[in-house]
Every structure is written in C-alpha cells, then in structure tokens.
C-alpha cells in the first residue's frame, strides 16, 4: 500500500465523521466519553506513536526516539514550527494546534489522556473523550503531513479538503498539497514550485 499512514489517517477521519452523527462536535461535548471514543483514542494514539518514530527517523538525528519527550526533542530540532501548525474542522468552525504545548517543552494533555486510557482504563475511562480524540487526530494529521510532505509535493498530488485537515492558511483554492500551493512552515525554503 502506498502511503499507509495517510490511508490510515483517512480511515480514522471516516470513523470520526460517522461518530459526529451521534455526538455533535462542539466544545459543549468535549468531555463526552464512550467506548467508541475510547477505541478511537487508542487507535489514534498508537498511530501517533508509530508515525512520530518514523518522522524522527527521517530527520537523521543521532538520538534514538523512545517516548513522547524524545519525539519532541528530535522533531522540534528539525521542524521548529511544527508546534504552531493548525488543524481545522471547517464544518464545525473549530481549529487548534495539537502540538502547541511543545513550545513550552511540555507533553500535550491529550497524550497524557491517551496513556491514562491505555494503561489505567479502569480509573481513567473519562479520558477517552471527544476533546482528546479530536486533538490526538489533529496531532496525527500534522505528523502525517510532515512525514509525506516531500512525496506529496513532488508527486503534485491534489487532496481535497477533508473532514479534519491542516488549516486553510496552508492551502490554495479548494486543494491542499498541490505543487507550489501548499506550504508547511518548516518546508517553505525546501519546496519550490
């Protein structure tokens, strides 16, 4: 399969879109938790872990990534603007920066929630909530975009707006990831049209 992590991300978005028929995506429902949200959070968090390790490997850092703190150290050294990248859900007029805490050398709250649900679900079931799922999915969106950025640009692929994707400021017209029209901040000097 070509771009397996991109395909997996789109599959997660599909699940999230189905879920949105039952739980309205809005701040009023951020603390809503359920078995479905827990399954999504576990799935997304696991994929964030996998993609973060791959992206760290692509940086050619001599350090070995083994946890969220080492991911932060390696990725922000190579991509200092990654924590500022915004993700949005246009249909719901929601946008956020899922890695913003990295600017203060902190781990995102949603990552703590994911780990609590993964390791201590009996006492932290409420952390399998809509807010953590949205932020974790946004975090995955950013990492996958960074991982495949050069491939997408060199292939000239046009990807239409998804349920959740990079904020509109990274696109041109109705397409994202099109040659010359799409820029992540850390790639601006690298990707020329």
GROMACS elastic network, one bead per residue, 0.5 to 0.9 nm:
[ bonds ]
;  ai    aj funct       b0    kb
    1     4     6  0.57760   500
    1     7     6  0.86142   500
    2     5     6  0.87957   500
    2     6     6  0.86229   500
    2     7     6  0.82478   500
    3     6     6  0.53595   500
    3     7     6  0.64079   500
    3     8     6  0.87694   500
    3   148     6  0.76511   500
    4     7     6  0.50384   500
    4     8     6  0.60923   500
    4     9     6  0.85542   500
    5     9     6  0.60339   500
    5    10     6  0.85900   500
    5    47     6  0.78842   500
    5    50     6  0.89983   500
    5    51     6  0.73098   500
    5   144     6  0.66911   500
    6     9     6  0.50385   500
    6    10     6  0.63040   500
    6    11     6  0.86753   500
    6   141     6  0.86042   500
    6   144     6  0.63268   500
    6   145     6  0.82025   500
    6   148     6  0.80755   500
    7    10     6  0.51555   500
    7    11     6  0.62812   500
    7    12     6  0.87866   500
    8    12     6  0.63025   500
    8    13     6  0.86730   500
    8    47     6  0.83512   500
    9    12     6  0.51209   500
    9    13     6  0.63155   500
    9    14     6  0.87318   500
    9    44     6  0.82705   500
    9    47     6  0.84551   500
    9   137     6  0.80092   500
    9   140     6  0.73295   500
    9   141     6  0.71031   500
    9   144     6  0.78562   500
   10    14     6  0.62600   500
   10    15     6  0.87963   500
   10   162     6  0.83172   500
   11    14     6  0.50253   500
   11    15     6  0.64513   500
   11    16     6  0.86955   500
   12    15     6  0.50933   500
   12    16     6  0.61769   500
   12    17     6  0.85830   500
   12    40     6  0.75160   500
   12    43     6  0.82046   500
   12    44     6  0.73902   500
   12   137     6  0.78769   500
   13    17     6  0.60250   500
   13    18     6  0.86112   500
   13   137     6  0.80505   500
   13   162     6  0.80853   500
   13   163     6  0.65429   500
   13   164     6  0.70081   500
   14    17     6  0.50883   500
   14    18     6  0.63552   500
   14    19     6  0.86526   500
   14   163     6  0.81036   500
   15    18     6  0.51922   500
   15    19     6  0.62023   500
   15    20     6  0.87007   500
   15    40     6  0.79569   500
   16    20     6  0.62038   500
   16    37     6  0.88451   500
   16    40     6  0.79696   500
   16   133     6  0.87837   500
   16   134     6  0.86340   500
   16   163     6  0.85542   500
   17    20     6  0.50706   500
   17    21     6  0.71314   500
   17   163     6  0.70342   500
   18    21     6  0.56395   500
   18    22     6  0.76777   500
   19    22     6  0.55364   500
   19    23     6  0.62049   500
   19    24     6  0.83923   500
   19    36     6  0.81020   500
   19    37     6  0.83966   500
   20    24     6  0.54074   500
   20    25     6  0.61214   500
   21    24     6  0.67354   500
   21    25     6  0.89854   500
   23    26     6  0.87762   500
   23    29     6  0.74007   500
   23    32     6  0.81347   500
   23   130     6  0.85721   500
   24    28     6  0.87198   500
   24    29     6  0.69076   500
   25    28     6  0.82714   500
   25    29     6  0.66665   500
   25    30     6  0.76891   500
   25    92     6  0.68419   500
   25    94     6  0.88907   500
   25   130     6  0.77988   500
   26    29     6  0.56017   500
   26    30     6  0.66396   500
   26    92     6  0.71540   500
   26    94     6  0.79403   500
   26   130     6  0.89900   500
   27    30     6  0.50662   500
   27    31     6  0.82931   500
   27    94     6  0.89880   500
   27   131     6  0.79652   500
   28    31     6  0.76847   500
   28    32     6  0.86290   500
   29    32     6  0.52344   500
   29    33     6  0.88493   500
   29   129     6  0.87331   500
   29   130     6  0.69142   500
   29   131     6  0.79930   500
   30    33     6  0.83192   500
   30   129     6  0.65682   500
   30   132     6  0.79859   500
   30   134     6  0.88556   500
   31   126     6  0.76390   500
   31   127     6  0.80996   500
   31   128     6  0.87284   500
   31   129     6  0.54729   500
   31   130     6  0.61924   500
   31   131     6  0.64757   500
   31   132     6  0.86864   500
   32    37     6  0.85375   500
   32   126     6  0.78565   500
   32   128     6  0.82902   500
   32   129     6  0.52338   500
   32   130     6  0.57630   500
   32   131     6  0.80754   500
   33    36     6  0.81738   500
   33    37     6  0.60950   500
   33    38     6  0.72698   500
   33   125     6  0.76580   500
   33   126     6  0.56086   500
   33   127     6  0.71475   500
   33   128     6  0.54423   500
   33   130     6  0.63860   500
   34    37     6  0.51710   500
   34    38     6  0.61163   500
   34    39     6  0.86216   500
   34   125     6  0.81030   500
   34   126     6  0.77894   500
   34   128     6  0.66712   500
   34   129     6  0.68792   500
   34   130     6  0.87605   500
   35    39     6  0.61513   500
   35    40     6  0.86097   500
   35   125     6  0.85738   500
   35   128     6  0.76305   500
   36    39     6  0.51018   500
   36    40     6  0.62200   500
   36    41     6  0.85976   500
   36   128     6  0.85244   500
   37    40     6  0.50206   500
   37    41     6  0.60553   500
   37    42     6  0.85746   500
   37   128     6  0.55640   500
   37   129     6  0.58568   500
   37   130     6  0.64736   500
   37   132     6  0.89120   500
   37   133     6  0.67857   500
   38    41     6  0.50557   500
   38    42     6  0.61462   500
   38    43     6  0.85178   500
   38   114     6  0.86384   500
   38   117     6  0.73654   500
   38   125     6  0.75549   500
   38   126     6  0.86135   500
   38   127     6  0.78439   500
   38   129     6  0.68772   500
   38   130     6  0.89579   500
   38   133     6  0.81089   500
   39    42     6  0.52160   500
   39    43     6  0.61297   500
   39    44     6  0.85701   500
   39   128     6  0.79116   500
   40    43     6  0.50652   500
   40    44     6  0.59785   500
   40    45     6  0.83488   500
   40   128     6  0.82391   500
   40   133     6  0.66673   500
   40   137     6  0.89873   500
   41    44     6  0.51433   500
   41    45     6  0.58109   500
   41    46     6  0.83389   500
   41   113     6  0.88123   500
   41   114     6  0.63068   500
   41   117     6  0.83261   500
   41   118     6  0.89914   500
   41   127     6  0.89860   500
   41   128     6  0.62298   500
   41   129     6  0.79793   500
   41   130     6  0.87613   500
   41   132     6  0.70704   500
   41   133     6  0.50945   500
   41   134     6  0.86724   500
   41   136     6  0.71338   500
   41   137     6  0.81745   500
   42    45     6  0.52098   500
   42    46     6  0.60572   500
   42    47     6  0.85950   500
   42   114     6  0.65097   500
   42   115     6  0.85526   500
   42   117     6  0.75718   500
   42   118     6  0.66373   500
   42   128     6  0.82976   500
   42   133     6  0.88325   500
   43    46     6  0.53336   500
   43    47     6  0.63407   500
   43    48     6  0.87448   500
   44    47     6  0.50918   500
   44    48     6  0.61188   500
   44    49     6  0.86573   500
   44   114     6  0.88592   500
   44   133     6  0.75403   500
   44   136     6  0.63771   500
   44   137     6  0.60966   500
   44   140     6  0.71604   500
   45    48     6  0.50088   500
   45    49     6  0.63056   500
   45    50     6  0.87931   500
   45   111     6  0.73405   500
   45   114     6  0.61909   500
   45   115     6  0.82104   500
   45   133     6  0.86590   500
   45   136     6  0.64305   500
   45   137     6  0.80774   500
   45   140     6  0.81314   500
   46    49     6  0.51468   500
   46    50     6  0.64395   500
   46    51     6  0.88009   500
   46   114     6  0.89089   500
   47    50     6  0.50143   500
   47    51     6  0.60381   500
   47    52     6  0.83035   500
   47   140     6  0.72624   500
   48    51     6  0.52359   500
   48    52     6  0.58131   500
   48    53     6  0.84874   500
   48   136     6  0.76673   500
   48   137     6  0.83203   500
   48   139     6  0.71850   500
   48   140     6  0.52801   500
   48   141     6  0.89677   500
   48   143     6  0.74628   500
   48   144     6  0.86747   500
   49    52     6  0.52572   500
   49    53     6  0.63270   500
   49    54     6  0.87810   500
   49    67     6  0.81759   500
   49    68     6  0.79272   500
   49    71     6  0.89682   500
   49   140     6  0.89753   500
   50    53     6  0.53645   500
   50    54     6  0.63999   500
   50    55     6  0.87697   500
   51    55     6  0.60310   500
   51    56     6  0.84421   500
   51   140     6  0.76878   500
   51   143     6  0.65807   500
   51   144     6  0.67644   500
   51   147     6  0.76048   500
   52    55     6  0.50988   500
   52    56     6  0.60355   500
   52    57     6  0.85407   500
   52    65     6  0.85812   500
   52    68     6  0.84545   500
   52    71     6  0.64162   500
   52    75     6  0.83089   500
   52   140     6  0.85601   500
   52   143     6  0.65664   500
   52   144     6  0.85851   500
   52   147     6  0.86499   500
   53    56     6  0.50438   500
   53    57     6  0.61805   500
   53    58     6  0.86981   500
   53    64     6  0.89360   500
   53    65     6  0.62428   500
   53    66     6  0.77622   500
   53    67     6  0.87763   500
   53    71     6  0.70806   500
   54    57     6  0.50250   500
   54    58     6  0.63182   500
   54    59     6  0.89525   500
   54   147     6  0.76616   500
   55    59     6  0.65958   500
   55    71     6  0.87663   500
   55    75     6  0.76107   500
   55   143     6  0.73650   500
   55   144     6  0.84309   500
   55   146     6  0.75661   500
   55   147     6  0.55764   500
   56    59     6  0.53069   500
   56    60     6  0.72890   500
   56    61     6  0.70665   500
   56    63     6  0.88488   500
   56    64     6  0.83115   500
   56    65     6  0.67706   500
   56    70     6  0.89384   500
   56    71     6  0.65575   500
   56    74     6  0.61796   500
   56    75     6  0.61110   500
   56    78     6  0.89094   500
   57    60     6  0.56955   500
   57    61     6  0.69151   500
   57    64     6  0.82449   500
   57    65     6  0.80509   500
   58    61     6  0.79687   500
   58   147     6  0.79370   500
   59    62     6  0.89684   500
   59    74     6  0.76675   500
   59    75     6  0.75404   500
   59    78     6  0.65771   500
   60    63     6  0.85514   500
   61    64     6  0.76236   500
   61    74     6  0.67004   500
   61    78     6  0.85886   500
   63    70     6  0.80569   500
   63    74     6  0.73737   500
   64    70     6  0.76323   500
   64    74     6  0.88049   500
   65    68     6  0.81108   500
   65    69     6  0.84341   500
   65    70     6  0.51789   500
   65    71     6  0.57833   500
   65    73     6  0.89485   500
   65    74     6  0.76160   500
   66    69     6  0.82012   500
   66    70     6  0.62701   500
   66    71     6  0.74598   500
   67    70     6  0.54414   500
   67    71     6  0.62883   500
   67    72     6  0.87706   500
   68    72     6  0.61810   500
   68    73     6  0.86738   500
   68   107     6  0.71044   500
   68   111     6  0.83790   500
   69    72     6  0.50833   500
   69    73     6  0.62462   500
   69    74     6  0.86942   500
   69   105     6  0.82672   500
   69   106     6  0.81497   500
   69   107     6  0.71121   500
   70    74     6  0.60736   500
   70    75     6  0.83199   500
   71    74     6  0.53119   500
   71    75     6  0.57816   500
   71    76     6  0.81597   500
   72    75     6  0.53232   500
   72    76     6  0.57383   500
   72    77     6  0.81671   500
   72   102     6  0.66128   500
   72   105     6  0.76589   500
   72   106     6  0.87054   500
   72   107     6  0.82158   500
   73    76     6  0.56749   500
   73    77     6  0.61844   500
   73    78     6  0.88964   500
   73   102     6  0.89470   500
   73   105     6  0.83940   500
   74    77     6  0.53394   500
   74    78     6  0.65713   500
   74    79     6  0.85339   500
   75    78     6  0.52653   500
   75    79     6  0.56010   500
   75    80     6  0.74752   500
   75    82     6  0.78708   500
   76    81     6  0.72697   500
   76    82     6  0.67194   500
   76    83     6  0.77101   500
   76   102     6  0.80085   500
   76   103     6  0.86996   500
   77    80     6  0.58421   500
   78   186     6  0.82775   500
   79    82     6  0.55439   500
   79    83     6  0.85754   500
   79   146     6  0.89870   500
   79   185     6  0.84525   500
   79   186     6  0.55362   500
   79   187     6  0.85109   500
   80    83     6  0.72534   500
   80    84     6  0.86207   500
   80   103     6  0.88361   500
   80   185     6  0.88605   500
   80   186     6  0.70188   500
   81    84     6  0.54655   500
   81    85     6  0.68698   500
   81   184     6  0.85928   500
   81   185     6  0.61460   500
   81   186     6  0.59743   500
   82    85     6  0.54445   500
   82    99     6  0.72765   500
   82   100     6  0.83974   500
   82   102     6  0.88683   500
   82   142     6  0.76601   500
   82   143     6  0.85951   500
   82   146     6  0.85351   500
   82   184     6  0.84354   500
   82   185     6  0.76575   500
   82   186     6  0.72615   500
   83    86     6  0.84530   500
   83    97     6  0.68318   500
   83    98     6  0.73500   500
   83   101     6  0.72735   500
   83   102     6  0.59247   500
   83   103     6  0.62836   500
   84    97     6  0.60668   500
   84    98     6  0.84329   500
   84    99     6  0.71176   500
   84   100     6  0.58988   500
   84   103     6  0.81682   500
   84   185     6  0.88998   500
   85    96     6  0.84184   500
   85    97     6  0.58247   500
   85    98     6  0.79504   500
   85    99     6  0.77659   500
   85   100     6  0.81324   500
   85   142     6  0.71302   500
   85   166     6  0.76051   500
   85   167     6  0.80116   500
   85   184     6  0.78071   500
   85   185     6  0.79072   500
   86    95     6  0.65338   500
   86    96     6  0.54272   500
   86    98     6  0.73944   500
   86    99     6  0.89247   500
   86   138     6  0.83315   500
   86   142     6  0.81679   500
   86   165     6  0.87016   500
   86   166     6  0.60076   500
   86   167     6  0.53764   500
   86   168     6  0.88737   500
   86   169     6  0.87176   500
   86   170     6  0.89935   500
   87    94     6  0.84606   500
   87    95     6  0.54692   500
   87    96     6  0.55616   500
   87    97     6  0.62325   500
   87    98     6  0.75823   500
   87   135     6  0.89900   500
   87   138     6  0.58643   500
   87   139     6  0.83163   500
   87   141     6  0.75703   500
   87   142     6  0.75409   500
   87   164     6  0.69517   500
   87   165     6  0.54894   500
   87   168     6  0.84993   500
   88    91     6  0.88682   500
   88    92     6  0.85574   500
   88    93     6  0.73613   500
   88    94     6  0.55700   500
   88    96     6  0.64616   500
   88    97     6  0.88451   500
   88   138     6  0.79556   500
   88   163     6  0.84872   500
   88   164     6  0.56583   500
   88   165     6  0.57523   500
   88   166     6  0.60201   500
   88   168     6  0.77668   500
   89    92     6  0.56257   500
   89    93     6  0.60604   500
   89    94     6  0.52625   500
   89    95     6  0.62467   500
   89   162     6  0.82559   500
   89   163     6  0.60059   500
   89   165     6  0.68613   500
   89   166     6  0.87484   500
   89   167     6  0.81287   500
   90    94     6  0.65256   500
   90    95     6  0.79352   500
   90   161     6  0.88352   500
   90   162     6  0.88071   500
   90   163     6  0.73598   500
   90   164     6  0.73484   500
   90   165     6  0.87095   500
   90   167     6  0.83944   500
   90   168     6  0.86537   500
   91    94     6  0.79836   500
   91   163     6  0.74510   500
   91   164     6  0.88476   500
   92    95     6  0.88369   500
   95   167     6  0.71471   500
   96   100     6  0.86496   500
   96   135     6  0.77044   500
   96   138     6  0.79513   500
   96   167     6  0.87318   500
   97   100     6  0.53315   500
   97   101     6  0.87259   500
   97   135     6  0.80386   500
   97   138     6  0.77258   500
   97   139     6  0.80032   500
   98   101     6  0.78930   500
   98   108     6  0.73414   500
   98   110     6  0.84177   500
   98   134     6  0.88136   500
   98   135     6  0.53396   500
   98   136     6  0.70080   500
   98   137     6  0.85217   500
   98   138     6  0.58316   500
   98   139     6  0.50701   500
   98   140     6  0.88216   500
   98   142     6  0.82595   500
   99   102     6  0.56990   500
   99   103     6  0.79862   500
   99   107     6  0.82013   500
   99   108     6  0.63928   500
   99   135     6  0.86720   500
   99   138     6  0.87140   500
   99   139     6  0.63783   500
   99   142     6  0.85974   500
  100   103     6  0.58022   500
  100   104     6  0.80181   500
  100   106     6  0.87807   500
  100   108     6  0.74803   500
  101   104     6  0.55551   500
  101   105     6  0.66096   500
  101   106     6  0.51526   500
  101   107     6  0.61007   500
  101   108     6  0.54322   500
  101   109     6  0.82442   500
  102   106     6  0.51358   500
  102   107     6  0.62810   500
  102   108     6  0.71744   500
  103   106     6  0.73029   500
  104   107     6  0.87408   500
  106   109     6  0.87769   500
  107   110     6  0.84610   500
  107   111     6  0.68527   500
  107   112     6  0.74786   500
  108   111     6  0.53904   500
  108   112     6  0.68706   500
  108   113     6  0.89529   500
  109   112     6  0.51503   500
  109   113     6  0.62945   500
  109   114     6  0.86993   500
  109   132     6  0.79471   500
  110   114     6  0.61224   500
  110   115     6  0.86513   500
  110   127     6  0.83550   500
  110   131     6  0.78195   500
  110   133     6  0.77235   500
  110   134     6  0.89386   500
  110   135     6  0.64193   500
  110   136     6  0.62411   500
  111   115     6  0.62526   500
  111   116     6  0.85648   500
  111   132     6  0.78873   500
  111   135     6  0.89084   500
  111   136     6  0.71710   500
  112   115     6  0.51415   500
  112   116     6  0.60800   500
  112   117     6  0.85883   500
  112   127     6  0.88190   500
  113   116     6  0.50797   500
  113   117     6  0.61671   500
  113   118     6  0.84903   500
  113   124     6  0.79548   500
  113   126     6  0.88130   500
  113   127     6  0.51271   500
  113   128     6  0.71487   500
  113   129     6  0.87527   500
  113   132     6  0.67385   500
  114   117     6  0.52258   500
  114   118     6  0.60707   500
  114   119     6  0.86537   500
  114   127     6  0.71058   500
  114   128     6  0.72240   500
  114   132     6  0.74351   500
  114   133     6  0.85981   500
  114   136     6  0.82798   500
  115   119     6  0.59607   500
  115   120     6  0.78538   500
  116   119     6  0.53554   500
  116   120     6  0.51579   500
  116   121     6  0.64511   500
  116   123     6  0.83683   500
  116   124     6  0.58725   500
  116   125     6  0.81322   500
  116   127     6  0.71775   500
  116   128     6  0.89238   500
  117   120     6  0.54820   500
  117   122     6  0.80404   500
  117   123     6  0.83080   500
  117   124     6  0.56123   500
  117   125     6  0.59028   500
  117   126     6  0.81379   500
  117   127     6  0.62095   500
  117   128     6  0.63634   500
  118   121     6  0.61052   500
  118   124     6  0.89690   500
  119   122     6  0.87289   500
  119   124     6  0.88326   500
  120   123     6  0.58038   500
  120   124     6  0.58761   500
  120   125     6  0.78685   500
  121   126     6  0.84830   500
  121   127     6  0.84769   500
  121   128     6  0.86818   500
  122   125     6  0.60682   500
  123   126     6  0.81551   500
  124   127     6  0.56133   500
  124   128     6  0.78136   500
  125   128     6  0.57250   500
  125   129     6  0.83879   500
  126   129     6  0.61128   500
  127   130     6  0.87176   500
  127   131     6  0.88006   500
  127   132     6  0.70473   500
  128   131     6  0.85386   500
  128   132     6  0.67630   500
  128   133     6  0.72213   500
  129   132     6  0.55714   500
  129   133     6  0.62916   500
  129   134     6  0.87603   500
  130   133     6  0.50798   500
  130   134     6  0.60795   500
  130   135     6  0.85779   500
  131   134     6  0.52271   500
  131   135     6  0.61708   500
  131   136     6  0.84568   500
  132   135     6  0.51993   500
  132   136     6  0.58629   500
  132   137     6  0.83458   500
  133   136     6  0.51710   500
  133   137     6  0.59737   500
  133   138     6  0.84472   500
  134   137     6  0.51638   500
  134   138     6  0.60990   500
  134   139     6  0.85793   500
  134   164     6  0.89451   500
  135   139     6  0.60835   500
  135   140     6  0.86005   500
  136   140     6  0.62298   500
  136   141     6  0.85871   500
  137   141     6  0.61613   500
  137   142     6  0.87957   500
  137   164     6  0.83165   500
  138   142     6  0.64011   500
  138   143     6  0.87579   500
  138   164     6  0.73763   500
  138   165     6  0.73897   500
  138   166     6  0.82604   500
  139   142     6  0.53061   500
  139   143     6  0.63841   500
  139   144     6  0.86963   500
  140   143     6  0.51243   500
  140   144     6  0.59941   500
  140   145     6  0.83753   500
  141   144     6  0.53238   500
  141   145     6  0.60641   500
  141   146     6  0.86396   500
  141   164     6  0.80221   500
  141   165     6  0.64021   500
  141   166     6  0.72118   500
  142   145     6  0.51376   500
  142   146     6  0.62405   500
  142   147     6  0.85913   500
  142   165     6  0.82863   500
  142   166     6  0.71872   500
  143   146     6  0.51251   500
  143   147     6  0.60172   500
  143   148     6  0.86622   500
  144   148     6  0.61267   500
  144   149     6  0.80405   500
  145   148     6  0.54723   500
  145   149     6  0.54396   500
  145   152     6  0.87597   500
  145   166     6  0.83457   500
  145   177     6  0.89927   500
  145   184     6  0.85083   500
  146   149     6  0.50794   500
  146   150     6  0.80900   500
  146   184     6  0.78690   500
  146   186     6  0.89633   500
  146   187     6  0.88698   500
  147   150     6  0.78909   500
  147   151     6  0.85717   500
  148   151     6  0.52717   500
  148   152     6  0.60263   500
  148   153     6  0.85764   500
  149   152     6  0.52122   500
  149   153     6  0.61454   500
  149   154     6  0.85620   500
  149   177     6  0.78500   500
  149   183     6  0.89477   500
  149   184     6  0.82272   500
  149   187     6  0.83748   500
  150   153     6  0.51207   500
  150   154     6  0.59517   500
  150   155     6  0.83666   500
  150   187     6  0.86326   500
  150   190     6  0.87791   500
  150   191     6  0.74409   500
  151   154     6  0.52386   500
  151   155     6  0.59740   500
  151   156     6  0.84459   500
  151   157     6  0.87617   500
  152   155     6  0.52172   500
  152   156     6  0.60901   500
  152   157     6  0.55680   500
  152   158     6  0.82745   500
  152   177     6  0.62618   500
  152   178     6  0.75407   500
  152   179     6  0.80051   500
  153   156     6  0.50894   500
  153   157     6  0.66992   500
  153   177     6  0.63498   500
  153   178     6  0.62744   500
  153   179     6  0.50851   500
  153   180     6  0.76478   500
  153   182     6  0.79354   500
  153   191     6  0.72388   500
  153   192     6  0.89651   500
  153   193     6  0.86152   500
  154   157     6  0.79975   500
  154   179     6  0.70625   500
  154   191     6  0.85510   500
  155   178     6  0.85944   500
  155   179     6  0.78241   500
  156   177     6  0.73950   500
  156   178     6  0.53034   500
  156   180     6  0.85594   500
  157   176     6  0.84512   500
  157   177     6  0.61713   500
  157   178     6  0.54667   500
  157   179     6  0.72238   500
  158   175     6  0.57293   500
  158   176     6  0.59516   500
  158   177     6  0.55042   500
  158   179     6  0.80494   500
  159   162     6  0.81080   500
  159   174     6  0.87203   500
  159   175     6  0.56077   500
  159   176     6  0.52019   500
  159   177     6  0.59931   500
  159   178     6  0.73715   500
  160   174     6  0.63573   500
  160   176     6  0.60901   500
  160   177     6  0.86225   500
  161   164     6  0.78277   500
  161   165     6  0.69260   500
  161   166     6  0.87984   500
  161   168     6  0.89041   500
  161   174     6  0.68553   500
  161   175     6  0.65033   500
  161   176     6  0.67843   500
  162   165     6  0.57183   500
  162   166     6  0.89344   500
  164   167     6  0.86270   500
  165   168     6  0.85182   500
  166   169     6  0.80507   500
  166   170     6  0.66581   500
  166   171     6  0.82498   500
  166   176     6  0.84559   500
  167   170     6  0.60829   500
  167   171     6  0.77685   500
  168   171     6  0.54222   500
  168   172     6  0.78645   500
  168   176     6  0.84674   500
  169   172     6  0.79323   500
  169   182     6  0.89556   500
  169   183     6  0.89214   500
  170   176     6  0.72670   500
  170   177     6  0.84885   500
  170   181     6  0.79961   500
  170   182     6  0.55570   500
  170   183     6  0.56671   500
  170   184     6  0.65656   500
  170   185     6  0.87660   500
  171   174     6  0.75124   500
  171   175     6  0.63184   500
  171   177     6  0.71012   500
  171   178     6  0.81383   500
  171   181     6  0.61760   500
  171   182     6  0.51373   500
  171   183     6  0.74399   500
  172   175     6  0.60268   500
  172   176     6  0.65700   500
  172   177     6  0.88119   500
  172   178     6  0.81760   500
  172   181     6  0.54569   500
  172   182     6  0.68032   500
  173   176     6  0.80766   500
  173   181     6  0.87016   500
  175   178     6  0.66306   500
  175   181     6  0.84068   500
  175   182     6  0.86297   500
  176   181     6  0.74053   500
  176   182     6  0.60407   500
  177   180     6  0.84341   500
  177   181     6  0.69764   500
  177   182     6  0.50360   500
  177   183     6  0.79147   500
  178   181     6  0.54067   500
  178   182     6  0.57677   500
  179   182     6  0.66439   500
  179   191     6  0.83769   500
  179   192     6  0.81210   500
  179   193     6  0.58796   500
  180   183     6  0.77014   500
  180   191     6  0.73878   500
  180   192     6  0.62622   500
  181   193     6  0.79823   500
  182   191     6  0.88503   500
  183   186     6  0.82353   500
  183   187     6  0.65206   500
  183   188     6  0.57795   500
  183   191     6  0.75617   500
  184   187     6  0.54825   500
  184   188     6  0.63990   500
  185   188     6  0.55472   500
  185   189     6  0.87412   500
  186   189     6  0.77507   500
  186   190     6  0.82349   500
  187   190     6  0.50056   500
  187   191     6  0.59371   500
  188   191     6  0.57997   500
  188   192     6  0.76817   500
  189   192     6  0.70396   500
